[in-house]
Amino acid sequence: MKINIFKNVILSALFLTVFNIGFASETKEAGDDEKFDPKEMIMHHVKDAHEFHIIDWNGKPISLSLPIILWTDNGLITFMSSEFHHDDAGQEVVEKNGDKFVKFHEKIYQLNDGASTATFDDEYHVTNASKPLDFSITRNVFMMWVSVAVLLLIFIGSARSYKKSKNGVPTGIAAFTEPLVVFVRDEIARPMIGEHKYKRYMPYLLTVFFFIWINNIFGLIPIINGANLSGNIAFTFVLALFTFIITTVSGNKNYWKHIFWMPGVPVPIKIFLIPIELIGVFTKPISLMIRLFANITAGHIIILALMSLIFIFKTWTVAPISVAFSLFITVIEIVVTAIQAYIFTILSALYFGMATEEEH
Amino acid sequence: MTITGIAAIGAGLAAIGAGIGIGKIGGSAMEAMARQPEMHGKIQSSALILAAFVEAVALFGVVVALLQG
Protein backbone atom coordinates (compact mmCIF):
# COMPACT_ATOMS: atom_id res chain seq x y z
CA MET A 1 0.00 0.00 0.00
CA LYS A 2 2.77 2.41 0.96
CA ILE A 3 4.76 1.64 -2.19
CA ASN A 4 1.61 2.25 -4.19
CA ILE A 5 1.17 5.74 -2.80
CA PHE A 6 4.83 6.50 -3.44
CA LYS A 7 4.53 5.31 -7.01
CA ASN A 8 1.45 7.45 -7.53
CA VAL A 9 3.21 10.54 -6.24
CA ILE A 10 6.20 9.98 -8.54
CA LEU A 11 3.97 9.36 -11.54
CA SER A 12 1.89 12.46 -10.95
CA ALA A 13 5.04 14.50 -10.47
CA LEU A 14 6.34 13.30 -13.84
CA PHE A 15 3.00 14.03 -15.44
CA LEU A 16 2.95 17.55 -14.05
CA THR A 17 6.54 18.16 -15.14
CA VAL A 18 5.43 17.56 -18.71
CA PHE A 19 2.77 20.20 -18.13
CA ASN A 20 5.38 22.58 -16.83
CA ILE A 21 7.50 22.06 -19.91
CA GLY A 22 4.41 23.16 -21.77
CA PHE A 23 4.53 26.41 -19.85
CA ALA A 24 8.23 26.70 -20.59
CA SER A 25 7.79 26.34 -24.34
CA GLU A 26 5.22 29.08 -24.11
CA THR A 27 7.73 31.24 -22.29
CA LYS A 28 10.51 30.67 -24.76
CA GLU A 29 8.89 32.12 -27.81
CA ALA A 30 8.96 35.61 -26.36
CA GLY A 31 12.64 35.47 -25.50
CA ASP A 32 14.19 34.23 -28.70
CA ASP A 33 15.63 37.35 -30.26
CA GLU A 34 14.49 40.47 -28.44
CA LYS A 35 14.96 41.11 -24.73
CA PHE A 36 12.72 38.86 -22.67
CA ASP A 37 10.03 40.77 -20.80
CA PRO A 38 8.44 38.59 -18.10
CA LYS A 39 5.72 41.12 -17.31
CA GLU A 40 4.49 41.23 -20.88
CA MET A 41 4.56 37.42 -21.21
CA ILE A 42 2.65 36.93 -17.96
CA MET A 43 0.06 39.58 -18.78
CA HIS A 44 -0.39 38.09 -22.25
CA HIS A 45 -1.09 34.74 -20.61
CA VAL A 46 -3.44 36.04 -17.93
CA LYS A 47 -5.52 38.30 -20.16
CA ASP A 48 -8.18 37.37 -22.65
CA ALA A 49 -7.19 37.00 -26.32
CA HIS A 50 -8.79 36.90 -29.75
CA GLU A 51 -7.01 33.75 -30.88
CA PHE A 52 -6.23 30.44 -29.27
CA HIS A 53 -2.47 30.33 -29.37
CA ILE A 54 -1.18 26.80 -28.73
CA ILE A 55 2.55 26.66 -29.37
CA ASP A 56 5.31 28.10 -31.54
CA TRP A 57 6.83 25.56 -33.89
CA ASN A 58 10.03 26.58 -35.73
CA GLY A 59 9.18 30.21 -35.15
CA LYS A 60 5.71 29.84 -36.62
CA PRO A 61 2.77 30.17 -34.25
CA ILE A 62 0.26 27.32 -34.29
CA SER A 63 -3.06 28.71 -33.22
CA LEU A 64 -6.79 28.40 -33.55
CA SER A 65 -8.37 31.55 -34.93
CA LEU A 66 -11.63 32.63 -33.38
CA PRO A 67 -14.42 34.74 -34.87
CA ILE A 68 -14.42 38.49 -34.24
CA ILE A 69 -17.89 40.01 -34.02
CA LEU A 70 -18.08 43.80 -33.95
CA TRP A 71 -20.99 46.21 -33.76
CA THR A 72 -20.01 49.42 -35.53
CA ASP A 73 -21.96 52.43 -36.75
CA ASN A 74 -22.53 50.62 -40.05
CA GLY A 75 -23.94 47.50 -38.40
CA LEU A 76 -22.58 44.08 -37.62
CA ILE A 77 -19.16 43.08 -38.94
CA THR A 78 -17.68 39.61 -38.57
CA PHE A 79 -14.37 38.10 -39.65
CA MET A 80 -11.88 35.56 -38.36
CA SER A 81 -9.00 36.67 -36.14
CA SER A 82 -6.56 34.95 -38.53
CA GLU A 83 -6.91 37.99 -40.82
CA PHE A 84 -4.71 39.89 -38.38
CA HIS A 85 -1.90 37.34 -39.04
CA HIS A 86 -1.03 37.07 -35.29
CA ASP A 87 -0.32 40.79 -35.19
CA ASP A 88 -0.98 42.41 -31.84
CA ALA A 89 0.95 45.65 -32.28
CA GLY A 90 -1.64 47.47 -34.37
CA GLN A 91 0.33 47.17 -37.66
CA GLU A 92 -1.90 44.85 -39.67
CA VAL A 93 -4.98 46.66 -41.00
CA VAL A 94 -8.08 44.64 -41.89
CA GLU A 95 -10.64 46.34 -44.13
CA LYS A 96 -14.29 45.28 -44.04
CA ASN A 97 -17.21 47.21 -45.60
CA GLY A 98 -14.98 50.28 -45.92
CA ASP A 99 -14.10 50.27 -42.21
CA LYS A 100 -10.51 49.63 -41.15
CA PHE A 101 -9.65 47.68 -38.01
CA VAL A 102 -6.43 47.07 -36.11
CA LYS A 103 -5.72 44.83 -33.12
CA PHE A 104 -3.55 46.38 -30.42
CA HIS A 105 -2.91 44.62 -27.09
CA GLU A 106 -5.88 42.32 -27.71
CA LYS A 107 -8.28 45.21 -28.23
CA ILE A 108 -9.91 45.85 -31.60
CA TYR A 109 -9.81 49.47 -32.78
CA GLN A 110 -11.73 51.03 -35.65
CA LEU A 111 -9.61 53.59 -37.48
CA ASN A 112 -11.15 57.01 -38.05
CA ASP A 113 -12.15 58.06 -41.58
CA GLY A 114 -9.17 58.87 -43.77
CA ALA A 115 -6.60 57.14 -41.58
CA SER A 116 -4.71 54.26 -43.15
CA THR A 117 -2.50 53.19 -40.22
CA ALA A 118 -2.82 53.47 -36.47
CA THR A 119 -0.73 56.12 -34.74
CA PHE A 120 0.29 56.01 -31.10
CA ASP A 121 1.18 58.61 -28.51
CA ASP A 122 4.05 58.38 -26.02
CA GLU A 123 2.16 56.15 -23.62
CA TYR A 124 1.11 53.70 -26.33
CA HIS A 125 -2.51 54.77 -26.63
CA VAL A 126 -4.03 54.64 -30.08
CA THR A 127 -4.77 58.24 -31.07
CA ASN A 128 -6.73 58.04 -34.33
CA ALA A 129 -9.18 55.23 -33.65
CA SER A 130 -12.25 54.36 -31.61
CA LYS A 131 -13.32 51.10 -30.01
CA PRO A 132 -16.39 49.45 -31.57
CA LEU A 133 -18.61 47.23 -29.41
CA ASP A 134 -16.82 43.90 -29.27
CA PHE A 135 -18.95 40.75 -29.03
CA SER A 136 -16.18 38.45 -30.23
CA ILE A 137 -15.88 34.80 -29.35
CA THR A 138 -12.64 35.24 -27.45
CA ARG A 139 -10.43 32.59 -25.86
CA ASN A 140 -12.35 32.82 -22.58
CA VAL A 141 -15.76 32.54 -24.23
CA PHE A 142 -14.53 29.54 -26.19
CA MET A 143 -13.18 27.85 -23.05
CA MET A 144 -16.42 28.57 -21.23
CA TRP A 145 -18.34 26.74 -23.96
CA VAL A 146 -15.90 23.84 -23.77
CA SER A 147 -16.37 23.57 -20.00
CA VAL A 148 -20.16 23.81 -20.38
CA ALA A 149 -20.02 20.97 -22.91
CA VAL A 150 -17.86 18.86 -20.58
CA LEU A 151 -20.20 19.51 -17.65
CA LEU A 152 -23.22 18.60 -19.76
CA LEU A 153 -21.54 15.37 -20.85
CA ILE A 154 -20.67 14.45 -17.25
CA PHE A 155 -24.06 15.23 -15.74
CA ILE A 156 -26.30 13.96 -18.55
CA GLY A 157 -24.19 10.80 -18.38
CA SER A 158 -24.71 10.44 -14.65
CA ALA A 159 -28.45 11.15 -14.95
CA ARG A 160 -28.70 8.39 -17.58
CA SER A 161 -26.87 5.91 -15.38
CA TYR A 162 -29.44 6.48 -12.59
CA LYS A 163 -32.23 5.82 -15.07
CA LYS A 164 -30.63 2.55 -16.12
CA SER A 165 -29.69 1.19 -12.69
CA LYS A 166 -32.48 -0.75 -11.03
CA ASN A 167 -31.82 -0.16 -7.33
CA GLY A 168 -30.50 3.40 -7.52
CA VAL A 169 -26.87 2.38 -7.10
CA PRO A 170 -24.66 4.74 -9.10
CA THR A 171 -22.65 3.21 -11.92
CA GLY A 172 -20.13 4.63 -14.35
CA ILE A 173 -19.56 8.39 -14.18
CA ALA A 174 -22.29 8.75 -11.54
CA ALA A 175 -20.08 6.87 -9.08
CA PHE A 176 -17.73 9.84 -9.39
CA THR A 177 -20.30 12.65 -9.25
CA GLU A 178 -22.58 11.28 -6.51
CA PRO A 179 -20.08 11.74 -3.63
CA LEU A 180 -19.45 15.31 -4.77
CA VAL A 181 -23.15 16.13 -4.99
CA VAL A 182 -23.72 14.55 -1.58
CA PHE A 183 -20.77 16.55 -0.23
CA VAL A 184 -22.30 19.82 -1.46
CA ARG A 185 -25.64 18.82 0.05
CA ASP A 186 -24.47 17.52 3.44
CA GLU A 187 -21.42 19.67 4.11
CA ILE A 188 -22.41 22.95 2.45
CA ALA A 189 -26.15 23.40 1.94
CA ARG A 190 -27.62 21.62 4.98
CA PRO A 191 -25.51 23.13 7.77
CA MET A 192 -25.41 26.61 6.23
CA ILE A 193 -29.01 27.09 5.05
CA GLY A 194 -30.92 24.74 7.31
CA GLU A 195 -32.84 21.51 7.00
CA HIS A 196 -36.12 22.98 5.72
CA LYS A 197 -34.98 25.41 3.05
CA TYR A 198 -31.78 24.03 1.58
CA LYS A 199 -33.49 22.22 -1.31
CA ARG A 200 -34.44 25.44 -3.08
CA TYR A 201 -30.81 26.50 -3.33
CA MET A 202 -29.23 23.16 -4.24
CA PRO A 203 -29.37 23.64 -8.06
CA TYR A 204 -27.58 26.98 -7.86
CA LEU A 205 -24.97 25.77 -5.36
CA LEU A 206 -24.19 22.65 -7.39
CA THR A 207 -23.95 24.63 -10.63
CA VAL A 208 -21.61 27.19 -9.11
CA PHE A 209 -19.46 24.55 -7.43
CA PHE A 210 -18.89 22.44 -10.53
CA PHE A 211 -18.66 25.36 -12.93
CA ILE A 212 -15.97 27.13 -10.92
CA TRP A 213 -14.09 23.92 -10.25
CA ILE A 214 -13.95 22.78 -13.86
CA ASN A 215 -12.94 26.24 -15.08
CA ASN A 216 -10.20 26.42 -12.46
CA ILE A 217 -8.90 23.07 -13.67
CA PHE A 218 -9.04 24.09 -17.34
CA GLY A 219 -7.09 27.20 -16.44
CA LEU A 220 -4.21 25.02 -15.21
CA ILE A 221 -3.79 23.08 -18.46
CA PRO A 222 -1.00 24.93 -20.27
CA ILE A 223 -1.15 22.98 -23.52
CA ILE A 224 -4.37 24.80 -24.39
CA ASN A 225 -2.61 27.99 -23.27
CA GLY A 226 -4.57 27.92 -20.05
CA ALA A 227 -7.45 30.24 -20.82
CA ASN A 228 -7.61 32.03 -17.51
CA LEU A 229 -11.41 32.11 -17.25
CA SER A 230 -11.99 32.02 -13.50
CA GLY A 231 -9.17 34.56 -13.18
CA ASN A 232 -11.20 37.00 -15.24
CA ILE A 233 -12.91 39.68 -13.20
CA ALA A 234 -15.97 39.83 -15.48
CA PHE A 235 -16.57 36.09 -15.02
CA THR A 236 -16.34 36.25 -11.22
CA PHE A 237 -18.40 39.45 -11.23
CA VAL A 238 -21.31 37.69 -12.93
CA LEU A 239 -21.17 34.73 -10.52
CA ALA A 240 -21.07 37.08 -7.52
CA LEU A 241 -23.95 39.08 -9.03
CA PHE A 242 -26.06 35.89 -9.14
CA THR A 243 -25.33 35.26 -5.46
CA PHE A 244 -26.19 38.88 -4.66
CA ILE A 245 -29.51 38.73 -6.56
CA ILE A 246 -30.54 35.42 -4.98
CA THR A 247 -29.63 36.67 -1.48
CA THR A 248 -31.52 39.94 -1.95
CA VAL A 249 -34.60 38.34 -3.50
CA SER A 250 -34.88 35.57 -0.91
CA GLY A 251 -34.20 37.87 2.05
CA ASN A 252 -37.11 37.64 4.51
CA LYS A 253 -38.48 40.17 6.97
CA ASN A 254 -36.04 39.08 9.62
CA TYR A 255 -33.03 39.64 7.35
CA TRP A 256 -34.03 43.19 6.42
CA LYS A 257 -34.90 43.95 10.02
CA HIS A 258 -31.40 42.97 11.07
CA ILE A 259 -30.00 45.37 8.49
CA PHE A 260 -32.21 48.42 9.01
CA TRP A 261 -33.46 48.21 12.60
CA MET A 262 -31.51 45.73 14.67
CA PRO A 263 -33.48 44.40 17.63
CA GLY A 264 -31.93 44.72 21.08
CA VAL A 265 -29.61 47.64 20.29
CA PRO A 266 -29.99 51.23 21.62
CA VAL A 267 -31.44 53.72 19.11
CA PRO A 268 -28.31 55.90 18.55
CA ILE A 269 -26.30 52.78 17.76
CA LYS A 270 -29.09 51.56 15.47
CA ILE A 271 -28.79 54.75 13.41
CA PHE A 272 -25.02 54.38 13.40
CA LEU A 273 -25.21 50.75 12.28
CA ILE A 274 -27.61 51.23 9.34
CA PRO A 275 -24.99 52.53 6.86
CA ILE A 276 -22.47 49.90 7.98
CA GLU A 277 -24.94 47.07 7.48
CA LEU A 278 -26.05 48.52 4.16
CA ILE A 279 -22.45 48.61 2.92
CA GLY A 280 -22.09 45.02 4.17
CA VAL A 281 -24.85 43.91 1.79
CA PHE A 282 -22.67 44.96 -1.14
CA THR A 283 -19.21 44.10 0.17
CA LYS A 284 -20.14 40.43 0.62
CA PRO A 285 -20.56 39.69 -3.12
CA ILE A 286 -17.69 42.05 -3.97
CA SER A 287 -15.35 40.08 -1.72
CA LEU A 288 -16.58 36.86 -3.37
CA MET A 289 -15.70 38.36 -6.75
CA ILE A 290 -12.23 39.59 -5.76
CA ARG A 291 -11.33 36.43 -3.83
CA LEU A 292 -11.86 34.05 -6.74
CA PHE A 293 -10.33 36.43 -9.31
CA ALA A 294 -7.23 37.23 -7.28
CA ASN A 295 -6.59 33.68 -6.09
CA ILE A 296 -6.64 32.15 -9.54
CA THR A 297 -4.77 35.00 -11.22
CA ALA A 298 -2.12 35.00 -8.48
CA GLY A 299 -1.60 31.26 -8.97
CA HIS A 300 -1.09 31.68 -12.72
CA ILE A 301 1.28 34.61 -12.22
CA ILE A 302 3.41 32.70 -9.68
CA ILE A 303 3.81 29.63 -11.92
CA LEU A 304 4.74 31.74 -14.93
CA ALA A 305 7.06 33.98 -12.93
CA LEU A 306 8.99 30.95 -11.65
CA MET A 307 9.27 29.71 -15.23
CA SER A 308 10.48 33.09 -16.49
CA LEU A 309 13.38 32.97 -13.99
CA ILE A 310 15.17 30.63 -16.44
CA PHE A 311 14.90 33.17 -19.24
CA ILE A 312 15.78 36.10 -17.00
CA PHE A 313 19.03 34.47 -15.83
CA LYS A 314 19.65 32.88 -19.26
CA THR A 315 21.26 29.75 -17.85
CA TRP A 316 20.09 26.16 -17.64
CA THR A 317 21.42 25.81 -14.07
CA VAL A 318 18.38 27.67 -12.74
CA ALA A 319 16.06 25.32 -14.61
CA PRO A 320 15.93 22.42 -12.11
CA ILE A 321 15.15 24.75 -9.20
CA SER A 322 12.59 26.71 -11.13
CA VAL A 323 10.88 23.60 -12.52
CA ALA A 324 10.82 22.00 -9.06
CA PHE A 325 9.32 25.12 -7.49
CA SER A 326 6.70 25.57 -10.16
CA LEU A 327 5.85 21.88 -9.85
CA PHE A 328 5.32 22.45 -6.14
CA ILE A 329 3.13 25.51 -6.83
CA THR A 330 1.19 23.59 -9.49
CA VAL A 331 0.36 20.88 -6.96
CA ILE A 332 -0.81 23.55 -4.51
CA GLU A 333 -2.84 25.18 -7.27
CA ILE A 334 -4.60 21.89 -7.99
CA VAL A 335 -5.72 21.85 -4.35
CA VAL A 336 -6.65 25.54 -4.62
CA THR A 337 -8.94 24.83 -7.61
CA ALA A 338 -11.15 22.69 -5.37
CA ILE A 339 -10.81 24.91 -2.28
CA GLN A 340 -11.82 28.06 -4.12
CA ALA A 341 -14.87 26.35 -5.64
CA TYR A 342 -15.76 25.08 -2.14
CA ILE A 343 -15.28 28.51 -0.57
CA PHE A 344 -17.36 30.33 -3.16
CA THR A 345 -20.16 27.79 -2.73
CA ILE A 346 -20.06 27.67 1.08
CA LEU A 347 -20.03 31.47 1.36
CA SER A 348 -22.95 31.74 -1.08
CA ALA A 349 -24.79 29.16 1.03
CA LEU A 350 -23.92 31.13 4.19
CA TYR A 351 -25.39 34.31 2.70
CA PHE A 352 -28.55 32.46 1.61
CA GLY A 353 -28.80 31.01 5.11
CA MET A 354 -28.51 34.50 6.62
CA ALA A 355 -31.19 35.80 4.27
CA THR A 356 -33.70 33.07 5.09
CA GLU A 357 -33.04 32.68 8.83
CA GLU A 358 -36.19 32.83 10.98
CA GLU A 359 -36.51 34.83 14.18
CA HIS A 360 -35.34 32.96 17.23
CA MET B 1 11.03 55.66 -5.12
CA THR B 2 8.61 55.06 -7.95
CA ILE B 3 4.94 54.20 -7.50
CA THR B 4 5.75 50.63 -8.64
CA GLY B 5 8.22 50.25 -5.79
CA ILE B 6 5.68 51.49 -3.27
CA ALA B 7 3.08 49.11 -4.74
CA ALA B 8 5.52 46.22 -4.31
CA ILE B 9 6.07 47.16 -0.66
CA GLY B 10 2.30 47.32 -0.20
CA ALA B 11 1.86 43.83 -1.64
CA GLY B 12 4.57 42.58 0.72
CA LEU B 13 2.88 44.16 3.74
CA ALA B 14 -0.43 42.55 2.73
CA ALA B 15 1.32 39.18 2.55
CA ILE B 16 2.79 39.67 6.05
CA GLY B 17 -0.65 40.43 7.47
CA ALA B 18 -2.23 37.43 5.81
CA GLY B 19 0.64 35.22 6.96
CA ILE B 20 0.13 36.20 10.60
CA GLY B 21 -3.64 35.78 10.31
CA ILE B 22 -3.63 32.40 8.61
CA GLY B 23 -0.86 31.19 10.90
CA LYS B 24 -2.96 32.01 13.94
CA ILE B 25 -6.02 30.28 12.46
CA GLY B 26 -4.02 27.19 11.52
CA GLY B 27 -2.32 27.00 14.92
CA SER B 28 -5.56 27.31 16.86
CA ALA B 29 -7.32 24.82 14.57
CA MET B 30 -4.53 22.28 15.11
CA GLU B 31 -4.72 22.79 18.86
CA ALA B 32 -8.49 22.40 18.86
CA MET B 33 -8.29 19.26 16.72
CA ALA B 34 -5.71 17.74 19.07
CA ARG B 35 -7.95 18.44 22.05
CA GLN B 36 -11.14 17.21 20.43
CA PRO B 37 -10.33 14.80 17.59
CA GLU B 38 -14.04 13.98 17.16
CA MET B 39 -14.70 17.58 16.04
CA HIS B 40 -12.01 17.28 13.34
CA GLY B 41 -14.28 17.81 10.32
CA LYS B 42 -16.17 20.80 11.68
CA ILE B 43 -13.03 22.57 12.87
CA GLN B 44 -11.31 22.00 9.56
CA SER B 45 -14.13 23.44 7.46
CA SER B 46 -14.58 26.50 9.65
CA ALA B 47 -10.81 27.05 9.68
CA LEU B 48 -10.82 26.98 5.87
CA ILE B 49 -13.64 29.54 5.73
CA LEU B 50 -11.88 31.82 8.19
CA ALA B 51 -8.63 31.49 6.23
CA ALA B 52 -10.56 32.54 3.12
CA PHE B 53 -11.77 35.69 4.89
CA VAL B 54 -8.26 36.62 6.00
CA GLU B 55 -6.84 35.83 2.59
CA ALA B 56 -9.45 38.02 0.88
CA VAL B 57 -8.16 41.08 2.74
CA ALA B 58 -4.60 40.29 1.64
CA LEU B 59 -5.78 39.77 -1.92
CA PHE B 60 -7.42 43.20 -1.91
CA GLY B 61 -3.95 44.55 -1.18
CA VAL B 62 -2.43 42.48 -3.97
CA VAL B 63 -5.05 43.65 -6.47
CA VAL B 64 -4.47 47.29 -5.57
CA ALA B 65 -0.71 46.73 -5.91
CA LEU B 66 -1.25 45.06 -9.32
CA LEU B 67 -3.34 48.00 -10.51
CA GLN B 68 -0.61 50.42 -9.44
CA GLY B 69 2.40 48.38 -10.52
Interface residues (C-beta under 8 A of the other chain):
Chain A: E187 S287 I290 R291 F293 A294 N295 A298 I339 Y342 I343 I346 L347 L350
Chain B: S45 L48 I49 A52 E55 A56 L59 F60 V62 V63
